[in-house]
Amino acid sequence: MEPVQTLRESNSGFEIIWQGYLTVPFVKEWKNLSDVWTNTKGKIIHLDLQGIERIDSAGIQFLLYLKELSQTKHYSIHLKNHSLAVLKVLDLLGLVSFFGDRVKVKKEHSNEVEFRYGTRKTS
């Protein structure tokens, strides 16, 4: 599925809505969609991930890269409206706390994600 990026600008920053597959082709195409990231110092960027239907390791690496980039370029990036596909991968890899964003799980999906990373004791 072709990546789709919708941008809404405000005084404090941007809201970017991604739809489709956050996979290798999206990451390659992102370079053409990345004009918004050039003058972001002091801004807040909200990435709306509700429309992400599939995410692979390249998509996760990309999100990690954007989080790291935000720290070096002095802007804030927040993930919001996580799709079930994104929640499952973040849960599996134990990355929810790394991003530090508020996560809302729909009631019908609550049995599909546990967020138990790091809570199990070993003997």
N, CA, C and O atoms as CSV, one atom per row, in Angstrom:
chain,resi,resn,atom,element,x,y,z
A,1,MET,N,N,0.843,-1.179,0.000
A,1,MET,CA,C,0.000,0.000,0.000
A,1,MET,C,C,0.888,1.242,0.000
A,1,MET,O,O,1.822,1.348,0.795
A,2,GLU,N,N,0.597,2.150,-0.872
A,2,GLU,CA,C,1.364,3.393,-0.972
A,2,GLU,C,C,1.255,4.204,0.318
A,2,GLU,O,O,0.171,4.300,0.894
A,3,PRO,N,N,2.349,4.782,0.774
A,3,PRO,CA,C,2.287,5.614,1.979
A,3,PRO,C,C,1.550,6.917,1.711
A,3,PRO,O,O,1.684,7.520,0.646
A,4,VAL,N,N,0.774,7.335,2.691
A,4,VAL,CA,C,0.048,8.597,2.604
A,4,VAL,C,C,0.414,9.419,3.827
A,4,VAL,O,O,0.358,8.930,4.956
A,5,GLN,N,N,0.784,10.655,3.599
A,5,GLN,CA,C,1.095,11.564,4.695
A,5,GLN,C,C,0.239,12.807,4.555
A,5,GLN,O,O,0.238,13.457,3.509
A,6,THR,N,N,-0.489,13.135,5.614
A,6,THR,CA,C,-1.289,14.349,5.662
A,6,THR,C,C,-0.702,15.233,6.741
A,6,THR,O,O,-0.360,14.758,7.824
A,7,LEU,N,N,-0.583,16.509,6.451
A,7,LEU,CA,C,0.067,17.442,7.372
A,7,LEU,C,C,-0.899,18.549,7.761
A,7,LEU,O,O,-1.560,19.153,6.916
A,8,ARG,N,N,-0.960,18.799,9.070
A,8,ARG,CA,C,-1.704,19.946,9.594
A,8,ARG,C,C,-0.737,20.768,10.414
A,8,ARG,O,O,-0.054,20.239,11.291
A,9,GLU,N,N,-0.675,22.053,10.136
A,9,GLU,CA,C,0.266,22.928,10.829
A,9,GLU,C,C,-0.479,23.814,11.818
A,9,GLU,O,O,-1.592,24.268,11.552
A,10,SER,N,N,0.159,24.053,12.975
A,10,SER,CA,C,-0.382,24.977,13.971
A,10,SER,C,C,0.754,25.882,14.435
A,10,SER,O,O,1.887,25.739,13.976
A,11,ASN,N,N,0.460,26.803,15.332
A,11,ASN,CA,C,1.494,27.708,15.839
A,11,ASN,C,C,2.587,26.974,16.603
A,11,ASN,O,O,3.756,27.353,16.539
A,12,SER,N,N,2.207,25.921,17.327
A,12,SER,CA,C,3.183,25.216,18.156
A,12,SER,C,C,3.898,24.100,17.419
A,12,SER,O,O,4.933,23.625,17.888
A,13,GLY,N,N,3.382,23.668,16.286
A,13,GLY,CA,C,4.037,22.574,15.582
A,13,GLY,C,C,3.199,21.995,14.467
A,13,GLY,O,O,2.530,22.713,13.724
A,14,PHE,N,N,3.250,20.670,14.367
A,14,PHE,CA,C,2.615,19.964,13.267
A,14,PHE,C,C,1.901,18.727,13.775
A,14,PHE,O,O,2.284,18.143,14.789
A,15,GLU,N,N,0.864,18.338,13.060
A,15,GLU,CA,C,0.282,17.018,13.227
A,15,GLU,C,C,0.447,16.316,11.894
A,15,GLU,O,O,0.023,16.817,10.853
A,16,ILE,N,N,1.066,15.158,11.943
A,16,ILE,CA,C,1.304,14.380,10.736
A,16,ILE,C,C,0.517,13.088,10.861
A,16,ILE,O,O,0.665,12.348,11.833
A,17,ILE,N,N,-0.308,12.829,9.881
A,17,ILE,CA,C,-1.138,11.629,9.881
A,17,ILE,C,C,-0.579,10.679,8.827
A,17,ILE,O,O,-0.513,11.007,7.642
A,18,TRP,N,N,-0.183,9.506,9.281
A,18,TRP,CA,C,0.329,8.495,8.364
A,18,TRP,C,C,-0.716,7.416,8.176
A,18,TRP,O,O,-1.397,7.011,9.118
A,19,GLN,N,N,-0.830,6.958,6.935
A,19,GLN,CA,C,-1.747,5.875,6.612
A,19,GLN,C,C,-1.041,4.894,5.708
A,19,GLN,O,O,-0.153,5.256,4.936
A,20,GLY,N,N,-1.454,3.641,5.819
A,20,GLY,CA,C,-0.887,2.609,4.963
A,20,GLY,C,C,0.045,1.705,5.718
A,20,GLY,O,O,-0.175,1.397,6.890
A,21,TYR,N,N,1.090,1.280,5.040
A,21,TYR,CA,C,2.052,0.352,5.612
A,21,TYR,C,C,3.310,1.113,5.993
A,21,TYR,O,O,3.900,1.804,5.163
A,22,LEU,N,N,3.716,0.986,7.238
A,22,LEU,CA,C,4.967,1.589,7.703
A,22,LEU,C,C,6.037,0.508,7.564
A,22,LEU,O,O,6.468,-0.117,8.533
A,23,THR,N,N,6.441,0.323,6.306
A,23,THR,CA,C,7.371,-0.745,5.939
A,23,THR,C,C,8.485,-0.156,5.086
A,23,THR,O,O,8.554,1.059,4.896
A,24,VAL,N,N,9.350,-1.012,4.577
A,24,VAL,CA,C,10.505,-0.565,3.792
A,24,VAL,C,C,10.118,0.419,2.682
A,24,VAL,O,O,10.763,1.461,2.568
A,25,PRO,N,N,9.098,0.143,1.856
A,25,PRO,CA,C,8.755,1.112,0.804
A,25,PRO,C,C,8.374,2.490,1.351
A,25,PRO,O,O,8.705,3.506,0.739
A,26,PHE,N,N,7.676,2.539,2.504
A,26,PHE,CA,C,7.310,3.819,3.093
A,26,PHE,C,C,8.556,4.581,3.509
A,26,PHE,O,O,8.679,5.777,3.246
A,27,VAL,N,N,9.474,3.889,4.155
A,27,VAL,CA,C,10.692,4.547,4.623
A,27,VAL,C,C,11.474,5.107,3.438
A,27,VAL,O,O,12.033,6.200,3.521
A,28,LYS,N,N,11.513,4.360,2.339
A,28,LYS,CA,C,12.182,4.860,1.132
A,28,LYS,C,C,11.456,6.085,0.575
A,28,LYS,O,O,12.091,7.062,0.181
A,29,GLU,N,N,10.138,6.028,0.546
A,29,GLU,CA,C,9.328,7.129,0.015
A,29,GLU,C,C,9.345,8.340,0.944
A,29,GLU,O,O,9.144,9.468,0.494
A,30,TRP,N,N,9.580,8.119,2.214
A,30,TRP,CA,C,9.524,9.186,3.208
A,30,TRP,C,C,10.434,10.342,2.845
A,30,TRP,O,O,10.114,11.495,3.136
A,31,LYS,N,N,11.541,10.060,2.227
A,31,LYS,CA,C,12.466,11.129,1.861
A,31,LYS,C,C,11.754,12.196,1.030
A,31,LYS,O,O,12.059,13.383,1.149
A,32,ASN,N,N,10.823,11.783,0.203
A,32,ASN,CA,C,10.054,12.733,-0.605
A,32,ASN,C,C,8.981,13.454,0.208
A,32,ASN,O,O,8.499,14.510,-0.201
A,33,LEU,N,N,8.608,12.895,1.348
A,33,LEU,CA,C,7.555,13.470,2.183
A,33,LEU,C,C,8.117,14.271,3.352
A,33,LEU,O,O,7.354,14.751,4.190
A,34,SER,N,N,9.424,14.423,3.422
A,34,SER,CA,C,10.065,14.887,4.655
A,34,SER,C,C,10.346,16.379,4.732
A,34,SER,O,O,11.096,16.801,5.612
A,35,ASP,N,N,9.787,17.183,3.865
A,35,ASP,CA,C,10.038,18.625,3.916
A,35,ASP,C,C,9.673,19.241,5.266
A,35,ASP,O,O,10.304,20.205,5.700
A,36,VAL,N,N,8.668,18.694,5.923
A,36,VAL,CA,C,8.198,19.245,7.185
A,36,VAL,C,C,9.267,19.186,8.276
A,36,VAL,O,O,9.214,19.975,9.220
A,37,TRP,N,N,10.216,18.290,8.174
A,37,TRP,CA,C,11.189,18.066,9.233
A,37,TRP,C,C,12.360,19.038,9.178
A,37,TRP,O,O,13.221,18.992,10.056
A,38,THR,N,N,12.425,19.909,8.190
A,38,THR,CA,C,13.603,20.752,8.025
A,38,THR,C,C,13.682,21.912,9.006
A,38,THR,O,O,14.768,22.195,9.511
A,39,ASN,N,N,12.592,22.587,9.294
A,39,ASN,CA,C,12.590,23.729,10.217
A,39,ASN,C,C,11.708,23.431,11.417
A,39,ASN,O,O,10.649,24.036,11.584
A,40,THR,N,N,12.138,22.513,12.239
A,40,THR,CA,C,11.296,22.053,13.337
A,40,THR,C,C,11.814,22.453,14.711
A,40,THR,O,O,11.204,22.079,15.712
A,41,LYS,N,N,12.899,23.187,14.800
A,41,LYS,CA,C,13.481,23.513,16.092
A,41,LYS,C,C,12.450,24.187,17.008
A,41,LYS,O,O,11.811,25.171,16.635
A,42,GLY,N,N,12.310,23.630,18.210
A,42,GLY,CA,C,11.378,24.174,19.182
A,42,GLY,C,C,9.921,23.827,18.932
A,42,GLY,O,O,9.045,24.292,19.662
A,43,LYS,N,N,9.650,23.037,17.939
A,43,LYS,CA,C,8.275,22.684,17.576
A,43,LYS,C,C,7.864,21.369,18.233
A,43,LYS,O,O,8.696,20.629,18.759
A,44,ILE,N,N,6.584,21.103,18.189
A,44,ILE,CA,C,6.030,19.837,18.651
A,44,ILE,C,C,5.437,19.132,17.438
A,44,ILE,O,O,4.654,19.716,16.688
A,45,ILE,N,N,5.813,17.887,17.256
A,45,ILE,CA,C,5.291,17.096,16.152
A,45,ILE,C,C,4.513,15.924,16.729
A,45,ILE,O,O,5.038,15.141,17.520
A,46,HIS,N,N,3.258,15.817,16.324
A,46,HIS,CA,C,2.406,14.700,16.721
A,46,HIS,C,C,2.269,13.780,15.518
A,46,HIS,O,O,1.792,14.200,14.464
A,47,LEU,N,N,2.681,12.534,15.669
A,47,LEU,CA,C,2.515,11.542,14.613
A,47,LEU,C,C,1.276,10.714,14.910
A,47,LEU,O,O,1.250,9.961,15.883
A,48,ASP,N,N,0.269,10.847,14.093
A,48,ASP,CA,C,-0.965,10.095,14.252
A,48,ASP,C,C,-0.815,8.779,13.489
A,48,ASP,O,O,-0.697,8.773,12.264
A,49,LEU,N,N,-0.820,7.671,14.220
A,49,LEU,CA,C,-0.549,6.361,13.630
A,49,LEU,C,C,-1.801,5.498,13.495
A,49,LEU,O,O,-1.699,4.289,13.287
A,50,GLN,N,N,-2.965,6.098,13.609
A,50,GLN,CA,C,-4.219,5.348,13.554
A,50,GLN,C,C,-4.391,4.626,12.217
A,50,GLN,O,O,-4.992,3.552,12.178
A,51,GLY,N,N,-3.885,5.181,11.141
A,51,GLY,CA,C,-4.066,4.602,9.819
A,51,GLY,C,C,-3.006,3.599,9.412
A,51,GLY,O,O,-3.014,3.128,8.274
A,52,ILE,N,N,-2.095,3.260,10.308
A,52,ILE,CA,C,-1.047,2.284,9.976
A,52,ILE,C,C,-1.635,0.884,10.079
A,52,ILE,O,O,-2.051,0.449,11.154
A,53,GLU,N,N,-1.663,0.187,8.954
A,53,GLU,CA,C,-2.237,-1.155,8.895
A,53,GLU,C,C,-1.192,-2.241,9.123
A,53,GLU,O,O,-1.515,-3.336,9.585
A,54,ARG,N,N,0.048,-1.936,8.799
A,54,ARG,CA,C,1.123,-2.920,8.937
A,54,ARG,C,C,2.406,-2.165,9.246
A,54,ARG,O,O,2.632,-1.065,8.742
A,55,ILE,N,N,3.246,-2.773,10.088
A,55,ILE,CA,C,4.542,-2.177,10.415
A,55,ILE,C,C,5.561,-3.297,10.494
A,55,ILE,O,O,5.291,-4.357,11.059
A,56,ASP,N,N,6.732,-3.059,9.926
A,56,ASP,CA,C,7.798,-4.065,9.977
A,56,ASP,C,C,9.004,-3.490,10.716
A,56,ASP,O,O,8.921,-2.409,11.299
A,57,SER,N,N,10.116,-4.209,10.693
A,57,SER,CA,C,11.301,-3.761,11.431
A,57,SER,C,C,11.834,-2.437,10.891
A,57,SER,O,O,12.374,-1.639,11.656
A,58,ALA,N,N,11.694,-2.191,9.597
A,58,ALA,CA,C,12.124,-0.898,9.038
A,58,ALA,C,C,11.260,0.225,9.589
A,58,ALA,O,O,11.765,1.314,9.862
A,59,GLY,N,N,9.972,-0.023,9.757
A,59,GLY,CA,C,9.075,0.985,10.327
A,59,GLY,C,C,9.426,1.291,11.768
A,59,GLY,O,O,9.417,2.451,12.178
A,60,ILE,N,N,9.735,0.263,12.539
A,60,ILE,CA,C,10.142,0.475,13.937
A,60,ILE,C,C,11.460,1.236,13.983
A,60,ILE,O,O,11.601,2.182,14.758
A,61,GLN,N,N,12.418,0.839,13.168
A,61,GLN,CA,C,13.703,1.548,13.132
A,61,GLN,C,C,13.502,3.007,12.745
A,61,GLN,O,O,14.190,3.892,13.254
A,62,PHE,N,N,12.570,3.249,11.858
A,62,PHE,CA,C,12.281,4.606,11.429
A,62,PHE,C,C,11.721,5.441,12.574
A,62,PHE,O,O,12.132,6.585,12.767
A,63,LEU,N,N,10.780,4.873,13.339
A,63,LEU,CA,C,10.237,5.578,14.501
A,63,LEU,C,C,11.327,5.849,15.537
A,63,LEU,O,O,11.368,6.926,16.132
A,64,LEU,N,N,12.208,4.869,15.752
A,64,LEU,CA,C,13.324,5.062,16.678
A,64,LEU,C,C,14.255,6.171,16.178
A,64,LEU,O,O,14.729,6.992,16.963
A,65,TYR,N,N,14.507,6.187,14.881
A,65,TYR,CA,C,15.340,7.228,14.275
A,65,TYR,C,C,14.722,8.617,14.474
A,65,TYR,O,O,15.419,9.566,14.830
A,66,LEU,N,N,13.417,8.726,14.241
A,66,LEU,CA,C,12.748,10.023,14.405
A,66,LEU,C,C,12.801,10.495,15.852
A,66,LEU,O,O,12.968,11.688,16.109
A,67,LYS,N,N,12.659,9.573,16.797
A,67,LYS,CA,C,12.737,9.939,18.212
A,67,LYS,C,C,14.146,10.438,18.549
A,67,LYS,O,O,14.302,11.452,19.229
A,68,GLU,N,N,15.153,9.732,18.079
A,68,GLU,CA,C,16.543,10.145,18.305
A,68,GLU,C,C,16.828,11.478,17.618
A,68,GLU,O,O,17.477,12.348,18.198
A,69,LEU,N,N,16.351,11.643,16.396
A,69,LEU,CA,C,16.546,12.883,15.655
A,69,LEU,C,C,15.909,14.059,16.385
A,69,LEU,O,O,16.464,15.157,16.404
A,70,SER,N,N,14.745,13.829,16.983
A,70,SER,CA,C,14.057,14.912,17.697
A,70,SER,C,C,14.904,15.427,18.860
A,70,SER,O,O,14.875,16.618,19.171
A,71,GLN,N,N,15.642,14.549,19.489
A,71,GLN,CA,C,16.470,14.963,20.614
A,71,GLN,C,C,17.688,15.763,20.153
A,71,GLN,O,O,18.117,16.689,20.840
A,72,THR,N,N,18.234,15.417,19.015
A,72,THR,CA,C,19.402,16.144,18.519
A,72,THR,C,C,19.034,17.445,17.813
A,72,THR,O,O,19.829,18.384,17.780
A,73,LYS,N,N,17.829,17.499,17.249
A,73,LYS,CA,C,17.389,18.694,16.514
A,73,LYS,C,C,16.505,19.611,17.359
A,73,LYS,O,O,16.009,20.620,16.858
A,74,HIS,N,N,16.306,19.277,18.619
A,74,HIS,CA,C,15.593,20.120,19.585
A,74,HIS,C,C,14.133,20.379,19.215
A,74,HIS,O,O,13.680,21.524,19.193
A,75,TYR,N,N,13.420,19.320,18.930
A,75,TYR,CA,C,11.971,19.399,18.809
A,75,TYR,C,C,11.380,18.192,19.528
A,75,TYR,O,O,12.095,17.240,19.840
A,76,SER,N,N,10.100,18.233,19.784
A,76,SER,CA,C,9.418,17.139,20.475
A,76,SER,C,C,8.606,16.339,19.477
A,76,SER,O,O,7.942,16.897,18.603
A,77,ILE,N,N,8.666,15.032,19.617
A,77,ILE,CA,C,7.851,14.168,18.768
A,77,ILE,C,C,7.035,13.253,19.670
A,77,ILE,O,O,7.559,12.650,20.607
A,78,HIS,N,N,5.751,13.161,19.372
A,78,HIS,CA,C,4.836,12.345,20.160
A,78,HIS,C,C,4.024,11.462,19.229
A,78,HIS,O,O,3.489,11.931,18.225
A,79,LEU,N,N,3.934,10.180,19.567
A,79,LEU,CA,C,3.104,9.252,18.822
A,79,LEU,C,C,1.715,9.254,19.446
A,79,LEU,O,O,1.579,9.273,20.669
A,80,LYS,N,N,0.689,9.233,18.605
A,80,LYS,CA,C,-0.674,9.207,19.140
A,80,LYS,C,C,-1.569,8.361,18.256
A,80,LYS,O,O,-1.235,8.062,17.110
A,81,ASN,N,N,-2.702,7.985,18.803
A,81,ASN,CA,C,-3.696,7.168,18.091
A,81,ASN,C,C,-3.055,5.929,17.462
A,81,ASN,O,O,-3.258,5.646,16.281
A,82,HIS,N,N,-2.289,5.204,18.253
A,82,HIS,CA,C,-1.603,4.003,17.785
A,82,HIS,C,C,-2.607,2.992,17.231
A,82,HIS,O,O,-3.600,2.677,17.887
A,83,SER,N,N,-2.354,2.492,16.042
A,83,SER,CA,C,-3.206,1.437,15.495
A,83,SER,C,C,-2.875,0.131,16.218
A,83,SER,O,O,-1.862,0.036,16.911
A,84,LEU,N,N,-3.734,-0.870,16.051
A,84,LEU,CA,C,-3.493,-2.160,16.686
A,84,LEU,C,C,-2.180,-2.764,16.194
A,84,LEU,O,O,-1.443,-3.356,16.982
A,85,ALA,N,N,-1.878,-2.623,14.910
A,85,ALA,CA,C,-0.625,-3.158,14.366
A,85,ALA,C,C,0.586,-2.539,15.072
A,85,ALA,O,O,1.537,-3.241,15.416
A,86,VAL,N,N,0.542,-1.237,15.280
A,86,VAL,CA,C,1.640,-0.541,15.959
A,86,VAL,C,C,1.709,-0.975,17.416
A,86,VAL,O,O,2.796,-1.243,17.928
A,87,LEU,N,N,0.571,-1.048,18.087
A,87,LEU,CA,C,0.553,-1.458,19.493
A,87,LEU,C,C,1.134,-2.852,19.685
A,87,LEU,O,O,1.888,-3.089,20.629
A,88,LYS,N,N,0.786,-3.768,18.799
A,88,LYS,CA,C,1.291,-5.136,18.923
A,88,LYS,C,C,2.817,-5.180,18.828
A,88,LYS,O,O,3.474,-5.881,19.598
A,89,VAL,N,N,3.368,-4.435,17.891
A,89,VAL,CA,C,4.824,-4.448,17.720
A,89,VAL,C,C,5.513,-3.741,18.881
A,89,VAL,O,O,6.515,-4.237,19.394
A,90,LEU,N,N,4.994,-2.593,19.301
A,90,LEU,CA,C,5.591,-1.898,20.444
A,90,LEU,C,C,5.514,-2.759,21.698
A,90,LEU,O,O,6.438,-2.753,22.511
A,91,ASP,N,N,4.420,-3.500,21.863
A,91,ASP,CA,C,4.261,-4.402,22.994
A,91,ASP,C,C,5.264,-5.547,22.904
A,91,ASP,O,O,5.941,-5.860,23.884
A,92,LEU,N,N,5.359,-6.164,21.748
A,92,LEU,CA,C,6.263,-7.291,21.543
A,92,LEU,C,C,7.713,-6.907,21.826
A,92,LEU,O,O,8.456,-7.680,22.431
A,93,LEU,N,N,8.112,-5.719,21.390
A,93,LEU,CA,C,9.500,-5.282,21.540
A,93,LEU,C,C,9.752,-4.501,22.833
A,93,LEU,O,O,10.891,-4.128,23.117
A,94,GLY,N,N,8.715,-4.256,23.604
A,94,GLY,CA,C,8.875,-3.531,24.861
A,94,GLY,C,C,9.283,-2.088,24.680
A,94,GLY,O,O,10.078,-1.563,25.461
A,95,LEU,N,N,8.747,-1.436,23.658
A,95,LEU,CA,C,9.153,-0.067,23.327
A,95,LEU,C,C,8.161,1.013,23.754
A,95,LEU,O,O,8.387,2.192,23.481
A,96,VAL,N,N,7.084,0.640,24.409
A,96,VAL,CA,C,6.089,1.636,24.795
A,96,VAL,C,C,6.709,2.682,25.711
A,96,VAL,O,O,6.495,3.879,25.519
A,97,SER,N,N,7.469,2.245,26.698
A,97,SER,CA,C,8.069,3.209,27.635
A,97,SER,C,C,9.190,4.020,26.985
A,97,SER,O,O,9.450,5.148,27.405
A,98,PHE,N,N,9.856,3.473,25.974
A,98,PHE,CA,C,10.910,4.224,25.290
A,98,PHE,C,C,10.339,5.489,24.655
A,98,PHE,O,O,10.934,6.562,24.759
A,99,PHE,N,N,9.199,5.363,24.005
A,99,PHE,CA,C,8.598,6.524,23.360
A,99,PHE,C,C,7.909,7.427,24.379
A,99,PHE,O,O,7.826,8.638,24.177
A,100,GLY,N,N,7.418,6.852,25.464
A,100,GLY,CA,C,6.857,7.643,26.548
A,100,GLY,C,C,5.557,8.365,26.235
A,100,GLY,O,O,5.217,9.343,26.900
A,101,ASP,N,N,4.838,7.902,25.244
A,101,ASP,CA,C,3.581,8.549,24.865
A,101,ASP,C,C,2.396,7.837,25.500
A,101,ASP,O,O,2.458,6.647,25.808
A,102,ARG,N,N,1.343,8.569,25.685
A,102,ARG,CA,C,0.120,8.000,26.222
A,102,ARG,C,C,-0.465,7.040,25.191
A,102,ARG,O,O,-0.586,7.369,24.011
A,103,VAL,N,N,-0.821,5.860,25.658
A,103,VAL,CA,C,-1.350,4.831,24.775
A,103,VAL,C,C,-2.787,4.528,25.178
A,103,VAL,O,O,-3.075,4.227,26.336
A,104,LYS,N,N,-3.677,4.615,24.203
A,104,LYS,CA,C,-5.081,4.268,24.429
A,104,LYS,C,C,-5.370,2.980,23.660
A,104,LYS,O,O,-5.145,2.896,22.452
A,105,VAL,N,N,-5.867,1.989,24.375
A,105,VAL,CA,C,-6.213,0.714,23.755
A,105,VAL,C,C,-7.725,0.584,23.744
A,105,VAL,O,O,-8.377,0.677,24.785
A,106,LYS,N,N,-8.274,0.368,22.559
A,106,LYS,CA,C,-9.717,0.176,22.446
A,106,LYS,C,C,-10.111,-1.098,23.193
A,106,LYS,O,O,-9.357,-2.070,23.227
A,107,LYS,N,N,-11.276,-1.075,23.776
A,107,LYS,CA,C,-11.740,-2.195,24.586
A,107,LYS,C,C,-11.697,-3.515,23.816
A,107,LYS,O,O,-11.319,-4.548,24.369
A,108,GLU,N,N,-12.083,-3.479,22.544
A,108,GLU,CA,C,-12.102,-4.711,21.750
A,108,GLU,C,C,-10.697,-5.256,21.449
A,108,GLU,O,O,-10.556,-6.406,21.033
A,109,HIS,N,N,-9.663,-4.436,21.658
A,109,HIS,CA,C,-8.292,-4.878,21.414
A,109,HIS,C,C,-7.515,-5.147,22.697
A,109,HIS,O,O,-6.341,-5.511,22.646
A,110,SER,N,N,-8.156,-4.972,23.837
A,110,SER,CA,C,-7.437,-5.070,25.108
A,110,SER,C,C,-6.863,-6.463,25.373
A,110,SER,O,O,-5.882,-6.589,26.105
A,111,ASN,N,N,-7.448,-7.502,24.798
A,111,ASN,CA,C,-6.914,-8.845,25.009
A,111,ASN,C,C,-5.782,-9.185,24.039
A,111,ASN,O,O,-5.186,-10.258,24.140
A,112,GLU,N,N,-5.481,-8.285,23.101
A,112,GLU,CA,C,-4.445,-8.557,22.105
A,112,GLU,C,C,-3.089,-7.949,22.450
A,112,GLU,O,O,-2.085,-8.293,21.827
A,113,VAL,N,N,-3.046,-7.061,23.423
A,113,VAL,CA,C,-1.791,-6.475,23.888
A,113,VAL,C,C,-1.752,-6.543,25.410
A,113,VAL,O,O,-2.762,-6.312,26.074
A,114,GLU,N,N,-0.577,-6.863,25.961
A,114,GLU,CA,C,-0.461,-7.029,27.405
A,114,GLU,C,C,0.392,-5.964,28.071
A,114,GLU,O,O,0.165,-5.634,29.235
A,115,PHE,N,N,1.363,-5.425,27.360
A,115,PHE,CA,C,2.304,-4.445,27.913
A,115,PHE,C,C,2.940,-4.954,29.204
A,115,PHE,O,O,3.002,-4.244,30.208
A,116,ARG,N,N,3.406,-6.186,29.155
A,116,ARG,CA,C,4.009,-6.799,30.330
A,116,ARG,C,C,5.526,-6.827,30.249
A,116,ARG,O,O,6.167,-7.452,31.093
A,117,TYR,N,N,6.104,-6.186,29.285
A,117,TYR,CA,C,7.558,-6.202,29.132
A,117,TYR,C,C,8.220,-5.673,30.391
A,117,TYR,O,O,7.891,-4.590,30.875
A,118,GLY,N,N,9.143,-6.437,30.906
A,118,GLY,CA,C,9.908,-6.014,32.058
A,118,GLY,C,C,9.217,-6.217,33.387
A,118,GLY,O,O,9.757,-5.847,34.429
A,119,THR,N,N,8.012,-6.807,33.366
A,119,THR,CA,C,7.299,-6.992,34.630
A,119,THR,C,C,7.390,-8.419,35.143
A,119,THR,O,O,7.035,-8.686,36.291
A,120,ARG,N,N,7.849,-9.315,34.328
A,120,ARG,CA,C,7.941,-10.732,34.747
A,120,ARG,C,C,9.224,-10.948,35.533
A,120,ARG,O,O,10.294,-10.476,35.151
A,121,LYS,N,N,9.096,-11.652,36.609
A,121,LYS,CA,C,10.260,-11.971,37.428
A,121,LYS,C,C,10.802,-13.332,37.002
A,121,LYS,O,O,10.043,-14.247,36.684
A,122,THR,N,N,12.104,-13.444,37.002
A,122,THR,CA,C,12.727,-14.723,36.683
A,122,THR,C,C,13.334,-15.305,37.953
A,122,THR,O,O,13.752,-14.571,38.849
A,123,SER,N,N,13.376,-16.605,38.016
A,123,SER,CA,C,13.943,-17.220,39.220
A,123,SER,C,C,15.231,-17.930,38.913
A,123,SER,O,O,15.848,-18.506,39.809
